[in-house]
Structure formats: C-alpha cells, structure tokens
Amino acid sequence: MKNNVGGIDRILRLVLGIVLVALAATDTVGWWGWIGLVPLLTGLARFCPLYLVPGFSTCPVGKTR
C-alpha cells in the first residue's frame, strides 16, 4: 500500500475527522458526524482508496512508500 495522501491533505483530513467525531460524540450534529472516522482513518494511514481510481496522489514525488 503506497502513500497517496500528502502533508496539507493529511492535516485537513485529521482536523476534519477529529472535529466531526467530537461533534458526534457530544450529540451536537447527530449520528452522521461519525462519518468523520473516514477522513480521520485515511489521514492516519496516509492512504485513500478513492485516490486509486483516477491514480491521484497528493504526496510529493518520490515520497511514497
């Protein structure tokens, strides 16, 4: 599994995921806030399966593992 989520993309995913999960945990936004687990997990793993379809990557050239 190669990394395909780069620096800024990763930070945005982590922040969005944490915010949505926190809002869902406090019942501020309801159950749909748990969708924040998706960007949180893809940010932590530095891999997004949807990026494979078009062959997209936000990692700098040569920084994939």
N, CA, C, O and CB atoms as a CASP TS submission, in Angstrom:
PFRMAT TS
TARGET T0000
AUTHOR 0000-0000-0000
METHOD Language model
MODEL 1
PARENT N/A
ATOM      1  N   MET     1       0.844  -1.171   0.000  1.00  0.00           N
ATOM      2  CA  MET     1       0.000   0.000   0.000  1.00  0.00           C
ATOM      3  C   MET     1       0.893   1.238   0.000  1.00  0.00           C
ATOM      4  O   MET     1       1.616   1.491   0.963  1.00  0.00           O
ATOM      5  CB  MET     1      -0.962  -0.004   1.218  1.00  0.00           C
ATOM      6  N   LYS     2       0.837   1.997  -1.073  1.00  0.00           N
ATOM      7  CA  LYS     2       1.650   3.207  -1.182  1.00  0.00           C
ATOM      8  C   LYS     2       0.909   4.394  -0.593  1.00  0.00           C
ATOM      9  O   LYS     2      -0.317   4.473  -0.669  1.00  0.00           O
ATOM     10  CB  LYS     2       2.021   3.484  -2.647  1.00  0.00           C
ATOM     11  N   ASN     3       1.659   5.315  -0.007  1.00  0.00           N
ATOM     12  CA  ASN     3       1.066   6.549   0.482  1.00  0.00           C
ATOM     13  C   ASN     3       0.555   7.357  -0.702  1.00  0.00           C
ATOM     14  O   ASN     3       1.230   7.460  -1.726  1.00  0.00           O
ATOM     15  CB  ASN     3       2.086   7.369   1.313  1.00  0.00           C
ATOM     16  N   ASN     4      -0.633   7.926  -0.564  1.00  0.00           N
ATOM     17  CA  ASN     4      -1.137   8.812  -1.595  1.00  0.00           C
ATOM     18  C   ASN     4      -1.810  10.051  -1.000  1.00  0.00           C
ATOM     19  O   ASN     4      -2.473  10.804  -1.713  1.00  0.00           O
ATOM     20  CB  ASN     4      -2.112   8.066  -2.486  1.00  0.00           C
ATOM     21  N   VAL     5      -1.639  10.259   0.307  1.00  0.00           N
ATOM     22  CA  VAL     5      -2.170  11.445   0.984  1.00  0.00           C
ATOM     23  C   VAL     5      -0.981  12.235   1.531  1.00  0.00           C
ATOM     24  O   VAL     5      -0.263  11.771   2.417  1.00  0.00           O
ATOM     25  CB  VAL     5      -3.179  11.052   2.139  1.00  0.00           C
ATOM     26  N   GLY     6      -0.790  13.433   0.985  1.00  0.00           N
ATOM     27  CA  GLY     6       0.350  14.268   1.366  1.00  0.00           C
ATOM     28  C   GLY     6       0.086  15.131   2.584  1.00  0.00           C
ATOM     29  O   GLY     6      -0.940  14.984   3.248  1.00  0.00           O
ATOM     30  N   GLY     7       1.014  16.032   2.876  1.00  0.00           N
ATOM     31  CA  GLY     7       1.040  16.840   4.083  1.00  0.00           C
ATOM     32  C   GLY     7      -0.199  17.664   4.387  1.00  0.00           C
ATOM     33  O   GLY     7      -0.858  17.424   5.398  1.00  0.00           O
ATOM     34  N   ILE     8      -0.532  18.628   3.540  1.00  0.00           N
ATOM     35  CA  ILE     8      -1.682  19.500   3.814  1.00  0.00           C
ATOM     36  C   ILE     8      -2.972  18.693   3.752  1.00  0.00           C
ATOM     37  O   ILE     8      -3.863  18.887   4.579  1.00  0.00           O
ATOM     38  CB  ILE     8      -1.736  20.679   2.805  1.00  0.00           C
ATOM     39  N   ASP     9      -3.080  17.800   2.794  1.00  0.00           N
ATOM     40  CA  ASP     9      -4.246  16.933   2.657  1.00  0.00           C
ATOM     41  C   ASP     9      -4.435  16.121   3.948  1.00  0.00           C
ATOM     42  O   ASP     9      -5.553  15.984   4.445  1.00  0.00           O
ATOM     43  CB  ASP     9      -4.089  15.988   1.425  1.00  0.00           C
ATOM     44  N   ARG    10      -3.348  15.595   4.473  1.00  0.00           N
ATOM     45  CA  ARG    10      -3.399  14.783   5.694  1.00  0.00           C
ATOM     46  C   ARG    10      -3.862  15.614   6.884  1.00  0.00           C
ATOM     47  O   ARG    10      -4.715  15.172   7.654  1.00  0.00           O
ATOM     48  CB  ARG    10      -2.023  14.167   5.987  1.00  0.00           C
ATOM     49  N   ILE    11      -3.310  16.808   7.041  1.00  0.00           N
ATOM     50  CA  ILE    11      -3.687  17.673   8.162  1.00  0.00           C
ATOM     51  C   ILE    11      -5.169  18.025   8.087  1.00  0.00           C
ATOM     52  O   ILE    11      -5.871  17.978   9.097  1.00  0.00           O
ATOM     53  CB  ILE    11      -2.832  18.957   8.169  1.00  0.00           C
ATOM     54  N   LEU    12      -5.647  18.379   6.891  1.00  0.00           N
ATOM     55  CA  LEU    12      -7.065  18.715   6.729  1.00  0.00           C
ATOM     56  C   LEU    12      -7.965  17.528   7.054  1.00  0.00           C
ATOM     57  O   LEU    12      -9.006  17.694   7.689  1.00  0.00           O
ATOM     58  CB  LEU    12      -7.335  19.194   5.304  1.00  0.00           C
ATOM     59  N   ARG    13      -7.574  16.351   6.630  1.00  0.00           N
ATOM     60  CA  ARG    13      -8.359  15.148   6.929  1.00  0.00           C
ATOM     61  C   ARG    13      -8.398  14.883   8.434  1.00  0.00           C
ATOM     62  O   ARG    13      -9.453  14.567   8.984  1.00  0.00           O
ATOM     63  CB  ARG    13      -7.775  13.927   6.191  1.00  0.00           C
ATOM     64  N   LEU    14      -7.251  15.010   9.096  1.00  0.00           N
ATOM     65  CA  LEU    14      -7.199  14.760  10.537  1.00  0.00           C
ATOM     66  C   LEU    14      -8.051  15.766  11.305  1.00  0.00           C
ATOM     67  O   LEU    14      -8.811  15.386  12.195  1.00  0.00           O
ATOM     68  CB  LEU    14      -5.752  14.812  11.034  1.00  0.00           C
ATOM     69  N   VAL    15      -7.926  17.039  10.966  1.00  0.00           N
ATOM     70  CA  VAL    15      -8.702  18.071  11.661  1.00  0.00           C
ATOM     71  C   VAL    15     -10.194  17.870  11.428  1.00  0.00           C
ATOM     72  O   VAL    15     -10.979  17.900  12.376  1.00  0.00           O
ATOM     73  CB  VAL    15      -8.276  19.476  11.194  1.00  0.00           C
ATOM     74  N   LEU    16     -10.593  17.665  10.170  1.00  0.00           N
ATOM     75  CA  LEU    16     -11.996  17.454   9.857  1.00  0.00           C
ATOM     76  C   LEU    16     -12.541  16.223  10.582  1.00  0.00           C
ATOM     77  O   LEU    16     -13.638  16.261  11.140  1.00  0.00           O
ATOM     78  CB  LEU    16     -12.185  17.307   8.350  1.00  0.00           C
ATOM     79  N   GLY    17     -11.778  15.143  10.570  1.00  0.00           N
ATOM     80  CA  GLY    17     -12.212  13.914  11.236  1.00  0.00           C
ATOM     81  C   GLY    17     -12.375  14.094  12.732  1.00  0.00           C
ATOM     82  O   GLY    17     -13.366  13.650  13.311  1.00  0.00           O
ATOM     83  N   ILE    18     -11.412  14.740  13.359  1.00  0.00           N
ATOM     84  CA  ILE    18     -11.482  14.961  14.805  1.00  0.00           C
ATOM     85  C   ILE    18     -12.674  15.844  15.160  1.00  0.00           C
ATOM     86  O   ILE    18     -13.394  15.565  16.118  1.00  0.00           O
ATOM     87  CB  ILE    18     -10.178  15.598  15.318  1.00  0.00           C
ATOM     88  N   VAL    19     -12.881  16.905  14.391  1.00  0.00           N
ATOM     89  CA  VAL    19     -13.999  17.817  14.662  1.00  0.00           C
ATOM     90  C   VAL    19     -15.336  17.091  14.509  1.00  0.00           C
ATOM     91  O   VAL    19     -16.199  17.199  15.380  1.00  0.00           O
ATOM     92  CB  VAL    19     -13.946  19.039  13.715  1.00  0.00           C
ATOM     93  N   LEU    20     -15.513  16.355  13.415  1.00  0.00           N
ATOM     94  CA  LEU    20     -16.783  15.655  13.204  1.00  0.00           C
ATOM     95  C   LEU    20     -17.039  14.594  14.265  1.00  0.00           C
ATOM     96  O   LEU    20     -18.162  14.472  14.754  1.00  0.00           O
ATOM     97  CB  LEU    20     -16.803  15.015  11.831  1.00  0.00           C
ATOM     98  N   VAL    21     -16.027  13.832  14.626  1.00  0.00           N
ATOM     99  CA  VAL    21     -16.198  12.799  15.646  1.00  0.00           C
ATOM    100  C   VAL    21     -16.503  13.434  17.002  1.00  0.00           C
ATOM    101  O   VAL    21     -17.344  12.931  17.748  1.00  0.00           O
ATOM    102  CB  VAL    21     -14.937  11.915  15.740  1.00  0.00           C
ATOM    103  N   ALA    22     -15.826  14.531  17.323  1.00  0.00           N
ATOM    104  CA  ALA    22     -16.094  15.215  18.597  1.00  0.00           C
ATOM    105  C   ALA    22     -17.513  15.766  18.634  1.00  0.00           C
ATOM    106  O   ALA    22     -18.185  15.675  19.661  1.00  0.00           O
ATOM    107  CB  ALA    22     -15.085  16.352  18.820  1.00  0.00           C
ATOM    108  N   LEU    23     -17.973  16.336  17.525  1.00  0.00           N
ATOM    109  CA  LEU    23     -19.341  16.851  17.472  1.00  0.00           C
ATOM    110  C   LEU    23     -20.366  15.722  17.566  1.00  0.00           C
ATOM    111  O   LEU    23     -21.417  15.890  18.183  1.00  0.00           O
ATOM    112  CB  LEU    23     -19.557  17.646  16.184  1.00  0.00           C
ATOM    113  N   ALA    24     -20.069  14.588  16.964  1.00  0.00           N
ATOM    114  CA  ALA    24     -20.972  13.441  17.051  1.00  0.00           C
ATOM    115  C   ALA    24     -20.974  12.859  18.459  1.00  0.00           C
ATOM    116  O   ALA    24     -22.027  12.465  18.961  1.00  0.00           O
ATOM    117  CB  ALA    24     -20.571  12.363  16.035  1.00  0.00           C
ATOM    118  N   ALA    25     -19.813  12.800  19.099  1.00  0.00           N
ATOM    119  CA  ALA    25     -19.720  12.244  20.445  1.00  0.00           C
ATOM    120  C   ALA    25     -20.473  13.095  21.467  1.00  0.00           C
ATOM    121  O   ALA    25     -20.983  12.573  22.459  1.00  0.00           O
ATOM    122  CB  ALA    25     -18.261  12.115  20.855  1.00  0.00           C
ATOM    123  N   THR    26     -20.541  14.395  21.224  1.00  0.00           N
ATOM    124  CA  THR    26     -21.269  15.282  22.137  1.00  0.00           C
ATOM    125  C   THR    26     -22.719  15.469  21.689  1.00  0.00           C
ATOM    126  O   THR    26     -23.441  16.283  22.265  1.00  0.00           O
ATOM    127  CB  THR    26     -20.568  16.645  22.227  1.00  0.00           C
ATOM    128  N   ASP    27     -23.148  14.730  20.677  1.00  0.00           N
ATOM    129  CA  ASP    27     -24.507  14.766  20.133  1.00  0.00           C
ATOM    130  C   ASP    27     -24.901  16.150  19.624  1.00  0.00           C
ATOM    131  O   ASP    27     -26.069  16.535  19.677  1.00  0.00           O
ATOM    132  CB  ASP    27     -25.494  14.316  21.188  1.00  0.00           C
ATOM    133  N   THR    28     -23.920  16.883  19.136  1.00  0.00           N
ATOM    134  CA  THR    28     -24.173  18.204  18.576  1.00  0.00           C
ATOM    135  C   THR    28     -24.707  18.104  17.153  1.00  0.00           C
ATOM    136  O   THR    28     -25.603  18.862  16.780  1.00  0.00           O
ATOM    137  CB  THR    28     -22.901  19.045  18.603  1.00  0.00           C
ATOM    138  N   VAL    29     -24.177  17.187  16.353  1.00  0.00           N
ATOM    139  CA  VAL    29     -24.584  17.064  14.958  1.00  0.00           C
ATOM    140  C   VAL    29     -25.374  15.798  14.665  1.00  0.00           C
ATOM    141  O   VAL    29     -25.896  15.658  13.559  1.00  0.00           O
ATOM    142  CB  VAL    29     -23.379  17.105  14.081  1.00  0.00           C
ATOM    143  N   GLY    30     -25.482  14.895  15.586  1.00  0.00           N
ATOM    144  CA  GLY    30     -26.214  13.655  15.343  1.00  0.00           C
ATOM    145  C   GLY    30     -25.292  12.534  14.871  1.00  0.00           C
ATOM    146  O   GLY    30     -24.067  12.649  14.895  1.00  0.00           O
ATOM    147  N   TRP    31     -25.930  11.448  14.441  1.00  0.00           N
ATOM    148  CA  TRP    31     -25.188  10.237  14.097  1.00  0.00           C
ATOM    149  C   TRP    31     -24.299  10.409  12.868  1.00  0.00           C
ATOM    150  O   TRP    31     -23.265   9.748  12.768  1.00  0.00           O
ATOM    151  CB  TRP    31     -26.149   9.103  13.864  1.00  0.00           C
ATOM    152  N   TRP    32     -24.673  11.275  11.937  1.00  0.00           N
ATOM    153  CA  TRP    32     -23.904  11.400  10.695  1.00  0.00           C
ATOM    154  C   TRP    32     -22.490  11.931  10.940  1.00  0.00           C
ATOM    155  O   TRP    32     -21.625  11.777  10.078  1.00  0.00           O
ATOM    156  CB  TRP    32     -24.633  12.317   9.722  1.00  0.00           C
ATOM    157  N   GLY    33     -22.238  12.549  12.090  1.00  0.00           N
ATOM    158  CA  GLY    33     -20.902  13.049  12.396  1.00  0.00           C
ATOM    159  C   GLY    33     -19.861  11.948  12.525  1.00  0.00           C
ATOM    160  O   GLY    33     -18.660  12.199  12.430  1.00  0.00           O
ATOM    161  N   TRP    34     -20.339  10.717  12.744  1.00  0.00           N
ATOM    162  CA  TRP    34     -19.399   9.588  12.836  1.00  0.00           C
ATOM    163  C   TRP    34     -18.754   9.286  11.493  1.00  0.00           C
ATOM    164  O   TRP    34     -17.799   8.512  11.425  1.00  0.00           O
ATOM    165  CB  TRP    34     -20.113   8.340  13.355  1.00  0.00           C
ATOM    166  N   ILE    35     -19.261   9.883  10.432  1.00  0.00           N
ATOM    167  CA  ILE    35     -18.611   9.757   9.120  1.00  0.00           C
ATOM    168  C   ILE    35     -17.208  10.350   9.191  1.00  0.00           C
ATOM    169  O   ILE    35     -16.364  10.047   8.347  1.00  0.00           O
ATOM    170  CB  ILE    35     -19.448  10.465   8.010  1.00  0.00           C
ATOM    171  N   GLY    36     -16.954  11.188  10.185  1.00  0.00           N
ATOM    172  CA  GLY    36     -15.635  11.770  10.393  1.00  0.00           C
ATOM    173  C   GLY    36     -14.555  10.724  10.634  1.00  0.00           C
ATOM    174  O   GLY    36     -13.365  11.023  10.538  1.00  0.00           O
ATOM    175  N   LEU    37     -14.967   9.503  10.945  1.00  0.00           N
ATOM    176  CA  LEU    37     -13.977   8.431  11.105  1.00  0.00           C
ATOM    177  C   LEU    37     -13.259   8.140   9.789  1.00  0.00           C
ATOM    178  O   LEU    37     -12.095   7.741   9.794  1.00  0.00           O
ATOM    179  CB  LEU    37     -14.651   7.154  11.628  1.00  0.00           C
ATOM    180  N   VAL    38     -13.941   8.335   8.671  1.00  0.00           N
ATOM    181  CA  VAL    38     -13.333   8.042   7.362  1.00  0.00           C
ATOM    182  C   VAL    38     -12.139   8.965   7.093  1.00  0.00           C
ATOM    183  O   VAL    38     -11.042   8.467   6.841  1.00  0.00           O
ATOM    184  CB  VAL    38     -14.383   8.191   6.232  1.00  0.00           C
ATOM    185  N   PRO    39     -12.316  10.310   7.138  1.00  0.00           N
ATOM    186  CA  PRO    39     -11.138  11.149   6.905  1.00  0.00           C
ATOM    187  C   PRO    39     -10.087  10.992   8.001  1.00  0.00           C
ATOM    188  O   PRO    39      -8.891  11.117   7.736  1.00  0.00           O
ATOM    189  CB  PRO    39     -11.552  12.607   6.802  1.00  0.00           C
ATOM    190  N   LEU    40     -10.523  10.719   9.226  1.00  0.00           N
ATOM    191  CA  LEU    40      -9.566  10.520  10.314  1.00  0.00           C
ATOM    192  C   LEU    40      -8.680   9.303  10.044  1.00  0.00           C
ATOM    193  O   LEU    40      -7.459   9.377  10.180  1.00  0.00           O
ATOM    194  CB  LEU    40     -10.303  10.353  11.654  1.00  0.00           C
ATOM    195  N   LEU    41      -9.289   8.200   9.666  1.00  0.00           N
ATOM    196  CA  LEU    41      -8.516   6.982   9.403  1.00  0.00           C
ATOM    197  C   LEU    41      -7.650   7.096   8.149  1.00  0.00           C
ATOM    198  O   LEU    41      -6.521   6.605   8.131  1.00  0.00           O
ATOM    199  CB  LEU    41      -9.452   5.798   9.265  1.00  0.00           C
ATOM    200  N   THR    42      -8.169   7.740   7.101  1.00  0.00           N
ATOM    201  CA  THR    42      -7.357   7.891   5.893  1.00  0.00           C
ATOM    202  C   THR    42      -6.199   8.857   6.130  1.00  0.00           C
ATOM    203  O   THR    42      -5.135   8.715   5.528  1.00  0.00           O
ATOM    204  CB  THR    42      -8.223   8.382   4.723  1.00  0.00           C
ATOM    205  N   GLY    43      -6.405   9.837   7.004  1.00  0.00           N
ATOM    206  CA  GLY    43      -5.310  10.746   7.356  1.00  0.00           C
ATOM    207  C   GLY    43      -4.238  10.041   8.167  1.00  0.00           C
ATOM    208  O   GLY    43      -3.045  10.260   7.957  1.00  0.00           O
ATOM    209  N   LEU    44      -4.664   9.195   9.092  1.00  0.00           N
ATOM    210  CA  LEU    44      -3.702   8.449   9.913  1.00  0.00           C
ATOM    211  C   LEU    44      -2.925   7.432   9.072  1.00  0.00           C
ATOM    212  O   LEU    44      -1.724   7.247   9.265  1.00  0.00           O
ATOM    213  CB  LEU    44      -4.426   7.733  11.067  1.00  0.00           C
ATOM    214  N   ALA    45      -3.615   6.781   8.147  1.00  0.00           N
ATOM    215  CA  ALA    45      -2.974   5.756   7.317  1.00  0.00           C
ATOM    216  C   ALA    45      -2.197   6.357   6.148  1.00  0.00           C
ATOM    217  O   ALA    45      -1.391   5.666   5.525  1.00  0.00           O
ATOM    218  CB  ALA    45      -4.019   4.788   6.789  1.00  0.00           C
ATOM    219  N   ARG    46      -2.429   7.641   5.841  1.00  0.00           N
ATOM    220  CA  ARG    46      -1.826   8.317   4.678  1.00  0.00           C
ATOM    221  C   ARG    46      -2.169   7.614   3.378  1.00  0.00           C
ATOM    222  O   ARG    46      -1.390   7.627   2.425  1.00  0.00           O
ATOM    223  CB  ARG    46      -0.309   8.392   4.832  1.00  0.00           C
ATOM    224  N   PHE    47      -3.340   7.003   3.351  1.00  0.00           N
ATOM    225  CA  PHE    47      -3.778   6.264   2.170  1.00  0.00           C
ATOM    226  C   PHE    47      -5.277   6.442   1.993  1.00  0.00           C
ATOM    227  O   PHE    47      -6.048   6.242   2.932  1.00  0.00           O
ATOM    228  CB  PHE    47      -3.416   4.761   2.287  1.00  0.00           C
ATOM    229  N   CYS    48      -5.689   6.820   0.787  1.00  0.00           N
ATOM    230  CA  CYS    48      -7.104   6.971   0.455  1.00  0.00           C
ATOM    231  C   CYS    48      -7.419   6.047  -0.723  1.00  0.00           C
ATOM    232  O   CYS    48      -6.896   6.247  -1.819  1.00  0.00           O
ATOM    233  CB  CYS    48      -7.456   8.468   0.113  1.00  0.00           C
ATOM    234  N   PRO    49      -8.259   5.046  -0.510  1.00  0.00           N
ATOM    235  CA  PRO    49      -8.583   4.120  -1.595  1.00  0.00           C
ATOM    236  C   PRO    49      -9.241   4.792  -2.797  1.00  0.00           C
ATOM    237  O   PRO    49      -9.059   4.336  -3.926  1.00  0.00           O
ATOM    238  CB  PRO    49      -9.484   3.041  -1.079  1.00  0.00           C
ATOM    239  N   LEU    50      -9.999   5.862  -2.582  1.00  0.00           N
ATOM    240  CA  LEU    50     -10.655   6.547  -3.696  1.00  0.00           C
ATOM    241  C   LEU    50      -9.655   7.235  -4.617  1.00  0.00           C
ATOM    242  O   LEU    50      -9.953   7.459  -5.790  1.00  0.00           O
ATOM    243  CB  LEU    50     -11.648   7.565  -3.168  1.00  0.00           C
ATOM    244  N   TYR    51      -8.473   7.575  -4.104  1.00  0.00           N
ATOM    245  CA  TYR    51      -7.444   8.188  -4.939  1.00  0.00           C
ATOM    246  C   TYR    51      -6.881   7.191  -5.948  1.00  0.00           C
ATOM    247  O   TYR    51      -6.281   7.602  -6.941  1.00  0.00           O
ATOM    248  CB  TYR    51      -6.317   8.744  -4.068  1.00  0.00           C
ATOM    249  N   LEU    52      -7.061   5.894  -5.718  1.00  0.00           N
ATOM    250  CA  LEU    52      -6.538   4.880  -6.638  1.00  0.00           C
ATOM    251  C   LEU    52      -7.296   4.871  -7.966  1.00  0.00           C
ATOM    252  O   LEU    52      -6.713   4.580  -9.011  1.00  0.00           O
ATOM    253  CB  LEU    52      -6.612   3.499  -5.993  1.00  0.00           C
ATOM    254  N   VAL    53      -8.587   5.187  -7.929  1.00  0.00           N
ATOM    255  CA  VAL    53      -9.414   5.127  -9.142  1.00  0.00           C
ATOM    256  C   VAL    53      -8.845   6.027 -10.241  1.00  0.00           C
ATOM    257  O   VAL    53      -8.601   5.550 -11.349  1.00  0.00           O
ATOM    258  CB  VAL    53     -10.865   5.539  -8.824  1.00  0.00           C
ATOM    259  N   PRO    54      -8.624   7.338  -9.958  1.00  0.00           N
ATOM    260  CA  PRO    54      -8.046   8.168 -11.026  1.00  0.00           C
ATOM    261  C   PRO    54      -6.521   8.178 -11.015  1.00  0.00           C
ATOM    262  O   PRO    54      -5.907   8.819 -11.868  1.00  0.00           O
ATOM    263  CB  PRO    54      -8.554   9.586 -10.905  1.00  0.00           C
ATOM    264  N   GLY    55      -5.891   7.473 -10.056  1.00  0.00           N
ATOM    265  CA  GLY    55      -4.437   7.482  -9.969  1.00  0.00           C
ATOM    266  C   GLY    55      -3.901   8.758  -9.354  1.00  0.00           C
ATOM    267  O   GLY    55      -2.786   9.178  -9.662  1.00  0.00           O
ATOM    268  N   PHE    56      -4.676   9.370  -8.498  1.00  0.00           N
ATOM    269  CA  PHE    56      -4.367  10.660  -7.892  1.00  0.00           C
ATOM    270  C   PHE    56      -3.498  10.482  -6.650  1.00  0.00           C
ATOM    271  O   PHE    56      -3.618   9.477  -5.950  1.00  0.00           O
ATOM    272  CB  PHE    56      -5.657  11.404  -7.533  1.00  0.00           C
ATOM    273  N   SER    57      -2.622  11.452  -6.370  1.00  0.00           N
ATOM    274  CA  SER    57      -1.788  11.437  -5.169  1.00  0.00           C
ATOM    275  C   SER    57      -1.430  12.873  -4.803  1.00  0.00           C
ATOM    276  O   SER    57      -1.124  13.687  -5.673  1.00  0.00           O
ATOM    277  CB  SER    57      -0.500  10.578  -5.386  1.00  0.00           C
ATOM    278  N   THR    58      -1.470  13.175  -3.508  1.00  0.00           N
ATOM    279  CA  THR    58      -1.056  14.496  -3.048  1.00  0.00           C
ATOM    280  C   THR    58       0.313  14.443  -2.380  1.00  0.00           C
ATOM    281  O   THR    58       0.772  15.437  -1.818  1.00  0.00           O
ATOM    282  CB  THR    58      -2.090  15.069  -2.082  1.00  0.00           C
ATOM    283  N   CYS    59       0.960  13.288  -2.441  1.00  0.00           N
ATOM    284  CA  CYS    59       2.306  13.149  -1.900  1.00  0.00           C
ATOM    285  C   CYS    59       3.327  13.754  -2.870  1.00  0.00           C
ATOM    286  O   CYS    59       3.141  13.697  -4.086  1.00  0.00           O
ATOM    287  CB  CYS    59       2.629  11.661  -1.625  1.00  0.00           C
ATOM    288  N   PRO    60       4.402  14.330  -2.331  1.00  0.00           N
ATOM    289  CA  PRO    60       5.466  14.810  -3.212  1.00  0.00           C
ATOM    290  C   PRO    60       6.077  13.626  -3.980  1.00  0.00           C
ATOM    291  O   PRO    60       6.089  12.503  -3.477  1.00  0.00           O
ATOM    292  CB  PRO    60       6.564  15.560  -2.392  1.00  0.00           C
ATOM    293  N   VAL    61       6.568  13.871  -5.165  1.00  0.00           N
ATOM    294  CA  VAL    61       7.177  12.843  -5.990  1.00  0.00           C
ATOM    295  C   VAL    61       8.324  12.187  -5.234  1.00  0.00           C
ATOM    296  O   VAL    61       9.191  12.874  -4.694  1.00  0.00           O
ATOM    297  CB  VAL    61       7.671  13.434  -7.320  1.00  0.00           C
ATOM    298  N   GLY    62       8.330  10.861  -5.195  1.00  0.00           N
ATOM    299  CA  GLY    62       9.394  10.116  -4.538  1.00  0.00           C
ATOM    300  C   GLY    62       9.196   9.924  -3.041  1.00  0.00           C
ATOM    301  O   GLY    62      10.068   9.359  -2.382  1.00  0.00           O
ATOM    302  N   LYS    63       8.070  10.380  -2.480  1.00  0.00           N
ATOM    303  CA  LYS    63       7.845  10.255  -1.036  1.00  0.00           C
ATOM    304  C   LYS    63       6.851   9.164  -0.696  1.00  0.00           C
ATOM    305  O   LYS    63       6.415   9.086   0.453  1.00  0.00           O
ATOM    306  CB  LYS    63       7.361  11.565  -0.469  1.00  0.00           C
ATOM    307  N   THR    64       6.466   8.305  -1.653  1.00  0.00           N
ATOM    308  CA  THR    64       5.551   7.219  -1.359  1.00  0.00           C
ATOM    309  C   THR    64       6.353   6.029  -0.858  1.00  0.00           C
ATOM    310  O   THR    64       7.531   5.880  -1.182  1.00  0.00           O
ATOM    311  CB  THR    64       4.710   6.840  -2.604  1.00  0.00           C
ATOM    312  N   ARG    65       5.713   5.195  -0.077  1.00  0.00           N
ATOM    313  CA  ARG    65       6.442   4.006   0.390  1.00  0.00           C
ATOM    314  C   ARG    65       5.971   2.783  -0.289  1.00  0.00           C
ATOM    315  O   ARG    65       6.475   1.693  -0.017  1.00  0.00           O
ATOM    316  CB  ARG    65       6.308   3.832   1.868  1.00  0.00           C
TER
END
